[in-house]
Amino acid sequence: MSTDYPNQPIAYPEQLSRDFSRLGTLGFWIQIVLLIIPLALLLYVLVLRTPGPDGTSSIGFMNYLSIASLALLVFTTFWFYRYIGLAKKIADPAHRPSRDSVTNTIWIGIWAGCIGICFSMILLFNTVGQLLIALLSLPPGVVIAPSDAAGSTGFVTAADAVTLLSVIIVLTAELIVLGLSIWLLFQATRTPKAVASTTA
């Protein structure tokens, strides 16, 4: 995390406060909307999931990784809500944090987004790999095998497409989080000279 600006004041705090308020609100509501489908899928996996062929409904490592990815997305959603409160502190001279404190807060959001992206990429490769293996195991000319096909080595169901869609949605949200966080970091670390040159 940043230690380049210990206890230094924030340059142009009014502008930075507006950026935190605007981007914090935008990021918070985008993540709330994008969380709906993945959380609905998680509810399906944990509560409504039917037992497997062996009569069990155990959750594998990838399911735990998916839960961890969703937990990180919930965390970054809360973190962007925290940005809204931080915007008010930046605008208040009596409670204004140092530049180092602000950048450290942003870096936490960036690292959470990066870890979430790594989790989502692993899940994406795993899901696509499973779909590819299932499709390659089907007889030539068959696109999708029926879900009740007995004895087949692999088949594709609507749940596979929902899982893939869920991973893509989570990855999209995490990329948005990373982009907005990097922009806030850029705004927080600009020097007064850099600000003046861009407005000249």
WOQUI-V843239 format. One record per backbone hydrogen bond with DSSP energy under -1.0 kcal/mol. CO is the residue of the C=O (numbers start at 1). NH is the residue of the N-H. Records with the same first field share a line. If there is no record, write none. Layout:
CO->NH  NH
//
This chain:
5->8  100
8->99
12->16
13->17
14->18
15->19
16->20
17->21
18->22
19->23
20->24
21->25
22->26
23->27
24->28
25->29
26->30
27->31
28->32
29->33
30->34
31->35
33->36
35->39
36->40
37->41
38->42
39->43
40->44
41->45
42->46
43->47  48
52->55
56->52
60->64
61->65
62->66
63->67
64->68
65->69
66->70
67->71
68->72
69->73
70->74
71->75
72->76
73->77
74->78
75->79
76->80
77->81
78->82
79->83
81->85
82->86
83->87
84->88
85->89
86->90
87->91
92->95
98->102
99->103
100->104
101->105
102->106
103->107
104->108
105->109
106->110
107->111
108->112
109->113
110->114
111->115
112->116
113->117
114->118
115->119
116->120
117->121
118->122
119->123
120->124
121->125
122->126
123->127
124->128
125->129
126->130
127->131
128->132
129->133
130->134
131->135
132->136
133->137
135->138
139->142
146->149
157->161
158->162
159->163
160->164
161->165
162->166
163->167
164->168
165->169
166->170
167->171
168->172
169->173
170->174
171->175
172->176
173->177
174->178
175->179
176->180
177->181
178->182
179->183
180->184
181->185
182->186
183->187
184->188
185->189
191->195
192->196
193->197
194->198
195->199
//
